[in-house]
Amino acid sequence: MKTTTDNPALYRTVFETTGAGTIIIEKDTTIAMANSAFAALVGMAKEQIEGKLPWTQVIADPRDRERMLRYHNARRHTPDAVPQAYEFKLVDTLGQKRDIWLRVNMIAGTDLSVASLFDITPLKKVERELRTSEAKLSGILEAFGGFTYTCDADMRLAFMNKRLRDMIGRDAIGEPCHRAIFNLPEPCPWCDRHQVFQGETVRREFQSPLDGRWYIAFSSPLLGIDDQVTDKQSVVIDIHERKQAELALKEKEAYLKKENLRLRATIKDRYRFGDIVGKSAAMQKVYEMILRAAAIDANVIIYGESGTGKELVARAIHTMSDRAEHPFVPVNCGAIPANLLESEFFGYEKGAFTGAHQKKRGLLDAADKGTLFLDELGEIKEEMQVKLLRVLEGGGFTPIGGLTVKKPDLRIIAATNQSLTQLIEKGSMREDFFYRIHIIPIQLPPLRERREDIALLVEHFLAKHSRDKEVPVLRGHELEALLNHGWPGNVRELENTLQRYISLQSLDLMGFTLRSGAQAADNPTNRFLNHQKPLRDALRAFEKAYIAGLLHRHQWNRTKVAAILGVERKTLYLKIKRLGIDGAEGK
């Protein structure tokens, strides 16, 4: 057979100018001709190669050798069935290995093949280094606490780290990022795609619509070969705790500003605060607490004996708060029978039960966006506390017979003359309910502990109830009697006492009467004998005076008074209502 070695001048010039290592291979795998570039690759002289060296000897990997030999034989029978180009590892005489890209073709009309070898070792090294860098970067992205993703100009995801895939529960490559990550039908309101695709790096904080938590996103452009932006890369980190602290600080600053303005507005008249009158140090502390409570939206609990003005304080907080334009709904919890509490608070739908002829709006609904004042909080039974607690925790309520859950926006101001901690110890109040209510406590002092306010209160009530009449003037001994009295009914008792004084011109204090200009006192028996009423009226008057006296002696603790009288608590409520007993009766 005539080979290339018979006519070497025909190929030599071509071989030496190709720039690649080039060889001509015989059918038996012997290298018939090699150029200088190939000789340099294997570290041998051309004389050692041509006609002597089988090309299989320079293949480093046995698996490559087997594969390439199979191609060599098949190429001479079915050339279209084998690849023309592929990679393999070459080994030189020093045992060094190189990455080679090989291209092989048959020489037409012969059984010889010509192969060109390109040394791609440097390229492979860069490729391996790039893969190592990518692996390290991927490890960093997977290890850090946030999530990262890239998306193209159409906002479709091109990459997601494992944390993001785990968070949404799938690999969402190809899906719009706003739909896959945040379940939004349109691009996110905080999206910065326009700036990023113009080459800017953007930092933005946002609150996720999925979980309500705060995040910070760093978005930067990714450039293509022509230095044009091809993708947007975003790194997102959870900053909820830090943001909450920041918002709390801002809220506190706003509160301090509001409180300062309110203090300035009221400092000129600190002897009274709305309808509340008093200049004592104890009342000044109460005024300060009202200002603080009005400046924020937390729940309030007001402690104080009956008649100390708990509802007045609650109204003052509401009036000075941001809820002032909305309803103030007072509720006497002790006056509502236990079996009606749920329907009163939650309301009911028409036909919900026998007698529900029309829909009724509940107290919680009525107080929406405003304030719900719960007087005598300690009278609410435990089962009702559980239901109210769900409302306070944001779970809302469902009217009786209804299907829709309502979540009113309201503030609770509660009041009690009992010790709630003692109720917790006795098991009458749940701790979780107590802590939801007991956020801002305000303690109202009894009138006997702020006697310096009595003269101011007397002046205020005389002017208030005289209306268009001339305001009466108390004599010295009358004012002294008021100052020395114990006032178990507190400010309410003082107000009612002065109302009677205006009407009857007599000062009636705890079982004796001081008439205007007189020092004489009557005993309780004479008070009934002097009226000379029919027996039924006298019995009614005695019953009223007796129950009122017990109520005042025990600071309107209805449970205790009902036990002394030997009647049910409900019966006592009915008697108080029927007899018209108020905070100053029976004095």
Secondary structure, DSSP 8 states (H G I E B T S, - for coil): ---GGGSTHHHHHHHHHSSSEEEEE-TTSBEEEE-HHHHHHHT--HHHHTTT-BGGGGB--HHHHHHHHHHHHHHTT-GGGS-SEEEEEEE-TTS-EEEEEEEEEE-TTSS-EEEEEEE-HHHHHHHHHHHHHHHHHHHHHHHSSSEEEEEETT-BEEEE-HHHHHHHTS--TTSBHHHHHH--SS--TT--HHHHTTT--EEEEEE-TTT--EEEEEEEEEE-TTS-EEEEEEEEEE-HHHHHHHHHHHHHHHHHHHHHHHHHHHGGGTTEETTEE--SHHHHHHHHHHHHHHHS---EEEE--TTS-HHHHHHHHHHHSTTTTS-EEEEEGGGS-GGGHHHHHHEE-TTSSTT--S-EE-HHHHTTTSEEEEESGGGS-HHHHHHHHHHHTT--B--BT----B----EEEEEESS-HHHHHHHTSS-HHHHHHHTTEEEE---GGG-GGGHHHHHHHHHHHHHTTS------HHHHHHHHH---TTHHHHHHHHHHHHHHHSEEEETTEEEETT------HHHHHHHH---HHHHHHHHHHHHHHHHHHHTTT-HHHHHHHHTS-HHHHHHHHHHHT--TTTT-
